[in-house]
Amino acid sequence: MEEPFEANGIHGFLHRPETASGHALLLTHGAGSNCRAPLLVRLARAFENAGYLVLRYDLPFRQQRPKGPPFPAAAARDREGIARALETMTGISRGRVVAGGHSYGGRQTAMLAAARPGLPAALLLLSYPLHPPKKPENKRIGFFPDLRTPALFVHGTADPFASLEELRDAMALIPAPTDLLPVEGAGHDLARAADLALDVIARLEALVAPEKQAGKQIVRVCGRSSPLLLLGLFLASFALCLQPFFAALGTLGSPLDKL
């Protein structure tokens, strides 16, 4: 069931699941759209069917005027609006709260998460605008090393705002667990991503699994873990297993001590 939502300066639509999991998702739009964007609507309904309480909402710049892109000087106010939405949903949900959005909305949400760790439990970043089209030198990654929130990137293979290779390289800067779901043939509008909603939900839930939150920092790209990282984890575990053995040898003393 979806219904209009107005509270604490937030304007949008709330999707209430018939069987609630207790978890919640916030979705917001890109620079040229609003919370009625077809991609957001379809994803919101898919998450609702999976038991999530979902809020798709307009950013402050879109509430101020119905058309036109945001002004760079007002980006901080948009992040304040995202924070209000997160705090509101945290107050009405009993589980984890995931936040994200498309393009500009996802970037502002990620910037807020970097500044306020722990506010969302995870991020869903749809068509992250890594750089302006044809300007790969202007990467928007300054806050990535401070981002300690697990993040799922969903990105089209034909997106001019970043190639998959560029995005993979940028994700390596994030110290939190990350995953990348490519959408074959999709551009920046990512319209086809809604067809992969079940995969999006499954990957997002795997990303925030308890073992990941306990500090197991495995960066997955296209569902694969780094072989070198897995080898390192195995060797570290093996060394821990041998510690008691070497400790016992130490208590016996060296044979040379008896000479």
VODOLUM-324070 format. One line per 4 residues: their letters; for each residue x, y, z of C-alpha. Coordinates in Angstrom, 2 decimals. Layout:
REM VODOLUM-324070
a) X Y Z | ...
END
This chain:
REM VODOLUM-324070
meep) 0.00 0.00 0.00 | 1.35 3.42 -0.91 | 0.17 6.74 0.42 | 1.26 10.40 0.29
fean) 3.71 11.36 3.02 | 4.17 14.84 4.51 | 6.12 15.33 7.73 | 9.16 17.25 9.02
gihg) 9.52 19.08 5.73 | 9.54 15.80 3.78 | 7.33 15.37 0.73 | 6.90 12.00 -0.92
flhr) 5.14 8.65 -0.89 | 5.26 5.92 1.75 | 4.97 2.25 0.76 | 3.70 0.04 3.60
peta) 4.24 -3.72 3.13 | 1.54 -6.23 3.99 | 4.09 -8.37 5.83 | 6.76 -6.14 7.32
sgha) 10.35 -7.24 7.82 | 11.02 -4.24 10.04 | 13.58 -2.79 7.62 | 13.17 0.45 5.70
lllt) 14.44 2.01 2.46 | 14.63 5.64 1.42 | 14.87 6.51 -2.26 | 15.32 9.92 -3.83
hgag) 15.73 11.20 -7.35 | 18.32 12.69 -9.68 | 18.95 16.28 -10.71 | 16.34 16.34 -13.47
sncr) 13.58 14.28 -11.90 | 11.42 13.83 -8.81 | 10.16 11.08 -6.54 | 7.59 10.00 -9.14
apll) 10.36 8.76 -11.46 | 9.37 5.33 -12.91 | 12.64 3.74 -11.72 | 12.01 4.79 -8.12
vrla) 8.37 3.73 -8.24 | 9.14 0.24 -9.54 | 12.01 -0.32 -7.11 | 9.93 0.97 -4.21
rafe) 7.14 -1.48 -5.00 | 9.60 -4.36 -5.30 | 11.12 -3.57 -1.90 | 7.61 -3.16 -0.47
nagy) 6.74 -6.66 -1.70 | 9.92 -7.90 0.02 | 8.72 -6.53 3.36 | 10.44 -3.14 3.40
lvlr) 8.81 0.08 4.52 | 9.80 2.41 1.64 | 9.84 6.19 1.42 | 10.48 7.79 -1.97
ydlp) 10.78 11.51 -1.51 | 11.64 14.82 -3.13 | 14.83 16.65 -2.26 | 14.50 20.23 -0.96
frqq) 15.55 21.76 -4.31 | 12.70 19.93 -6.05 | 10.21 21.01 -3.41 | 11.27 24.58 -4.07
rpkg) 10.66 24.41 -7.81 | 9.09 21.71 -10.00 | 11.66 21.81 -12.81 | 15.33 22.53 -13.35
ppfp) 18.57 21.15 -11.86 | 19.79 21.88 -8.34 | 22.10 24.80 -7.65 | 25.53 23.66 -6.38
aaaa) 25.38 26.18 -3.55 | 22.20 24.50 -2.26 | 23.63 20.96 -2.07 | 24.15 21.22 1.70
rdre) 20.45 21.98 2.12 | 19.59 18.89 0.09 | 21.78 16.80 2.41 | 19.96 18.29 5.40
giar) 16.72 17.13 3.81 | 18.15 13.64 3.41 | 19.18 13.64 7.08 | 15.63 14.62 8.11
alet) 14.19 11.80 6.02 | 16.61 9.30 7.57 | 15.85 10.44 11.10 | 12.12 10.25 10.42
mtgi) 12.30 6.72 9.04 | 14.59 5.59 11.84 | 11.89 6.71 14.24 | 9.11 4.67 12.61
srgr) 10.98 1.51 11.58 | 12.26 -1.20 13.93 | 15.03 -2.59 11.72 | 17.88 -1.26 9.63
vvag) 17.36 1.77 7.42 | 18.92 1.77 3.94 | 19.20 5.03 2.01 | 19.97 5.80 -1.58
ghsy) 18.87 7.35 -4.79 | 19.48 7.93 -8.44 | 22.48 9.95 -9.67 | 22.58 13.30 -7.80
ggrq) 20.29 11.99 -5.07 | 22.50 8.98 -4.48 | 25.66 11.09 -4.44 | 24.26 13.51 -1.87
taml) 23.08 10.58 0.26 | 26.55 9.01 0.12 | 28.20 12.32 1.05 | 25.90 12.57 4.08
aaar) 26.75 8.99 5.09 | 30.47 9.80 4.91 | 29.97 12.81 7.16 | 27.65 11.00 9.58
pglp) 28.72 7.33 9.82 | 26.03 4.96 10.99 | 23.10 7.16 10.00 | 22.03 4.74 7.23
aall) 22.87 1.05 7.61 | 23.71 0.78 3.91 | 23.57 2.69 0.64 | 21.85 1.91 -2.67
llsy) 23.54 4.06 -5.33 | 21.82 4.03 -8.71 | 23.89 5.42 -11.62 | 26.45 7.10 -9.39
plhp) 27.67 10.17 -11.38 | 31.38 9.56 -10.99 | 32.26 12.38 -13.39 | 30.49 14.60 -15.95
pkkp) 30.19 13.04 -19.42 | 33.48 13.24 -21.36 | 35.27 14.73 -18.33 | 36.80 11.69 -16.58
enkr) 39.39 13.92 -14.89 | 36.67 15.54 -12.75 | 35.92 12.59 -10.49 | 33.56 13.06 -7.55
igff) 35.33 10.78 -5.11 | 36.85 13.12 -2.53 | 34.75 11.66 0.27 | 35.14 7.98 -0.72
pdlr) 38.01 7.26 1.75 | 35.73 8.49 4.57 | 32.73 6.40 3.52 | 32.33 3.61 6.08
tpal) 28.81 2.58 5.11 | 28.31 -0.56 2.98 | 27.29 0.46 -0.53 | 25.68 -1.30 -3.48
fvhg) 26.32 0.42 -6.82 | 23.87 -0.34 -9.65 | 25.28 0.95 -12.92 | 24.55 0.72 -16.64
tadp) 27.24 -0.48 -19.02 | 26.43 2.44 -21.36 | 26.38 5.18 -18.70 | 28.44 8.21 -19.89
fasl) 28.95 9.36 -16.29 | 31.32 6.42 -15.62 | 32.46 3.20 -17.18 | 32.37 0.05 -15.08
eelr) 36.18 0.05 -14.97 | 36.27 3.63 -13.68 | 33.67 2.81 -11.07 | 35.52 -0.30 -9.91
dama) 38.70 1.72 -9.43 | 36.82 4.35 -7.44 | 35.08 1.75 -5.25 | 38.49 0.47 -4.16
lipa) 38.91 3.74 -2.23 | 35.94 2.96 0.02 | 36.94 1.22 3.28 | 33.46 -0.32 3.75
ptdl) 32.10 -3.43 1.97 | 30.90 -2.62 -1.55 | 29.28 -4.43 -4.45 | 28.63 -3.54 -8.08
lpve) 25.64 -4.77 -10.08 | 26.09 -3.97 -13.80 | 22.99 -3.46 -15.94 | 23.79 -4.54 -19.47
gagh) 23.06 -1.92 -22.12 | 21.57 0.60 -19.70 | 22.36 4.29 -19.85 | 22.25 6.85 -17.06
dlar) 18.46 6.63 -16.71 | 18.95 2.99 -15.62 | 15.37 2.20 -16.62 | 16.15 -1.51 -17.01
aadl) 17.43 -1.80 -13.44 | 13.89 -2.26 -12.15 | 13.82 -5.62 -13.94 | 16.67 -6.69 -11.64
aldv) 14.90 -5.65 -8.45 | 15.13 -9.10 -6.84 | 18.87 -9.22 -7.53 | 19.25 -5.71 -6.10
iarl) 17.46 -6.75 -2.90 | 19.47 -9.97 -2.54 | 22.83 -8.23 -3.03 | 21.92 -5.42 -0.68
ealv) 20.91 -7.83 2.06 | 24.09 -9.86 1.57 | 26.11 -6.68 1.87 | 24.75 -5.91 5.35
apek) 24.94 -9.50 6.63 | 26.21 -9.76 10.24 | 29.62 -11.14 9.25 | 30.24 -8.11 7.03
qagk) 29.25 -5.73 9.81 | 31.62 -7.50 12.20 | 34.54 -6.22 10.17 | 34.93 -8.64 7.28
qivr) 35.86 -6.08 4.64 | 35.44 -7.96 1.36 | 34.90 -5.79 -1.70 | 32.81 -7.66 -4.24
vcgr) 32.68 -6.64 -7.88 | 30.11 -8.36 -10.08 | 29.64 -10.94 -7.34 | 33.30 -12.04 -7.13
sspl) 35.71 -11.63 -4.23 | 39.39 -10.89 -4.78 | 41.42 -14.17 -4.83 | 44.38 -12.44 -3.17
lllg) 42.15 -11.16 -0.39 | 40.69 -14.63 0.19 | 44.21 -16.12 0.27 | 45.27 -13.50 2.82
lfla) 42.26 -14.31 5.03 | 43.07 -18.03 4.82 | 46.73 -17.52 5.78 | 45.75 -15.24 8.66
sfal) 43.31 -17.84 9.98 | 45.94 -20.59 9.61 | 48.46 -18.54 11.57 | 45.95 -18.05 14.38
clqp) 45.39 -21.80 14.56 | 49.13 -22.42 14.96 | 49.57 -19.91 17.80 | 48.71 -22.40 20.61
ffaa) 51.18 -24.92 19.14 | 54.06 -22.47 19.12 | 53.12 -21.23 22.57 | 53.32 -24.79 23.89
lgtl) 56.77 -25.24 22.35 | 57.87 -22.04 24.04 | 56.99 -23.39 27.49 | 59.21 -26.47 26.93
gspl) 62.29 -24.34 26.36 | 65.00 -24.81 23.80 | 67.17 -28.04 23.88 | 70.22 -25.76 23.92
dkl) 69.17 -24.46 27.33 | 69.96 -27.90 28.79 | 73.55 -27.99 27.52
END
